[in-house]
Amino acid sequence: MSTGTVNTLLVNSYAQNVYRTGMTTLANIEATRPQYIAPVMQRAASTYYIEEIDDALTKAWITSQEHADTLALKTVDDPQNRPPIEYMSAEIVSTS
């Protein structure tokens, strides 16, 4: 992986487009801007839940090696598993 100056907005956009929408791949990014691969993987690791990264693998948006590399970058402070949805009780919901 090459090093160089990276634009934070592009890193965020690339991470979204690879891991959440599948509009591009890390291979495509590496072909034109190899210095973005490490920051994009780090952004995904520090921002997305494990289930979102798993979903990108399931949909073949990332390879199994990219999946493993991304998960290896996660720290205990990063989001891990999506918290369960808690619904409000009927007494609290107001219709007025």
TALIN-V932244 format. One record per residue. N is the residue number from 0. PSI is psi in whole degrees, 0 to 359 (* if undefined). BURIAL is # if it has 24 or more other ideal C-beta (glycine too) atoms within 12 Angstrom, else .. Layout:
n=<N	N>
psi=<PSI	PSI>
burial=<BURIAL	BURIAL>
//
This chain:
n=<0	1	2	3	4	5	6	7	8	9	10	11	12	13	14	15	16	17	18	19	20	21	22	23	24	25	26	27	28	29	30	31	32	33	34	35	36	37	38	39	40	41	42	43	44	45	46	47	48	49	50	51	52	53	54	55	56	57	58	59	60	61	62	63	64	65	66	67	68	69	70	71	72	73	74	75	76	77	78	79	80	81	82	83	84	85	86	87	88	89	90	91	92	93	94	95>
psi=<134	161	165	178	137	150	123	321	322	321	312	315	315	317	315	314	333	307	337	331	341	20	342	174	163	327	319	319	317	328	327	329	71	335	350	347	306	313	325	316	320	319	315	316	321	352	323	149	155	321	328	321	320	319	321	323	315	322	5	29	335	158	169	327	317	322	309	318	321	313	329	338	347	141	172	338	346	156	134	281	141	130	150	151	129	123	148	150	161	331	331	330	127	140	3	*>
burial=<.	.	.	.	.	#	.	.	.	.	#	.	.	#	#	.	#	#	#	#	.	.	.	#	#	#	.	.	#	.	.	.	#	.	.	#	#	#	#	#	#	#	#	#	#	#	#	#	.	.	.	#	#	.	.	#	#	.	.	.	#	#	.	.	.	#	#	.	.	#	#	.	#	#	.	.	.	.	.	.	.	.	.	.	.	.	.	.	.	.	.	.	.	.	.	.>
//
